Amino acid sequence: MDIILLLFIFTLAAFLGFELISKVPSQLHTPLMSGSNAISGITIVGALIATLHNPEGSGAMVLGFAALVLASINVVGGYKVTDRMLGMFRKKGDR
């Protein structure tokens, strides 16, 4: 029963997140991205704790490592996108 509730919450969060992000104007994308990077940083800390403080071979260790990899990809990608968007506001001669 708990797994069904968790899957429902995950599905609802994914749907609502997609709907929310698709309605954000482009002017607010950079501040939203920095907030997302901060949340992913917190996820990285939690994933490190889950990965390092569990016995060998446990499911939490595998899920913690997967969360660590995915959150790291999200942070790096977020910074690349933010840098690219901020580059649009630089003058042609500045670099």
GULORO-948238 format. One record per residue (C-alpha): x, y, z; residue number from 1; residue in one letter. Coordinates in steps of 0.1 Angstrom, whole numbers. Layout:
residues N
((X,Y,Z),NUM,'a')
...
This chain:
residues 95
((0,0,0),1,'m')
((28,24,8),2,'d')
((44,19,-26),3,'i')
((12,28,-44),4,'i')
((10,61,-23),5,'l')
((46,69,-31),6,'l')
((41,62,-68),7,'l')
((10,84,-68),8,'f')
((30,113,-51),9,'i')
((58,109,-76),10,'f')
((35,109,-106),11,'t')
((16,139,-92),12,'l')
((49,158,-85),13,'a')
((62,151,-120),14,'a')
((30,162,-137),15,'f')
((27,194,-116),16,'l')
((64,202,-120),17,'g')
((61,199,-158),18,'f')
((30,221,-159),19,'e')
((46,247,-136),20,'l')
((78,249,-156),21,'i')
((61,251,-189),22,'s')
((42,282,-178),23,'k')
((73,302,-166),24,'v')
((82,332,-187),25,'p')
((117,333,-201),26,'s')
((127,363,-180),27,'q')
((122,342,-148),28,'l')
((141,312,-161),29,'h')
((175,321,-147),30,'t')
((163,328,-111),31,'p')
((143,296,-113),32,'l')
((173,277,-125),33,'m')
((194,290,-96),34,'s')
((167,278,-72),35,'g')
((166,245,-88),36,'s')
((204,242,-85),37,'n')
((201,249,-48),38,'a')
((175,222,-43),39,'i')
((197,198,-63),40,'s')
((226,206,-40),41,'g')
((205,196,-10),42,'i')
((196,164,-29),43,'t')
((233,157,-34),44,'i')
((239,160,3),45,'v')
((210,137,11),46,'g')
((222,112,-15),47,'a')
((257,112,-1),48,'l')
((243,105,34),49,'i')
((221,77,20),50,'a')
((250,62,1),51,'t')
((277,64,28),52,'l')
((257,54,59),53,'h')
((241,21,48),54,'n')
((253,-14,48),55,'p')
((269,-29,17),56,'e')
((244,-41,-9),57,'g')
((214,-24,4),58,'s')
((188,-8,-19),59,'g')
((192,26,-2),60,'a')
((229,26,-13),61,'m')
((219,19,-49),62,'v')
((192,46,-48),63,'l')
((215,70,-31),64,'g')
((241,66,-58),65,'f')
((215,70,-85),66,'a')
((202,102,-68),67,'a')
((238,115,-65),68,'l')
((245,109,-102),69,'v')
((212,124,-114),70,'l')
((214,155,-91),71,'a')
((249,161,-102),72,'s')
((239,160,-138),73,'i')
((211,184,-130),74,'n')
((234,209,-112),75,'v')
((260,209,-140),76,'v')
((234,212,-167),77,'g')
((217,240,-148),78,'g')
((248,260,-145),79,'y')
((256,255,-182),80,'k')
((221,267,-192),81,'v')
((222,296,-168),82,'t')
((256,307,-181),83,'d')
((244,304,-217),84,'r')
((213,325,-209),85,'m')
((233,352,-191),86,'l')
((256,352,-221),87,'g')
((227,365,-242),88,'m')
((228,397,-222),89,'f')
((265,404,-227),90,'r')
((277,428,-253),91,'k')
((294,413,-284),92,'k')
((328,426,-275),93,'g')
((327,415,-238),94,'d')
((341,381,-229),95,'r')
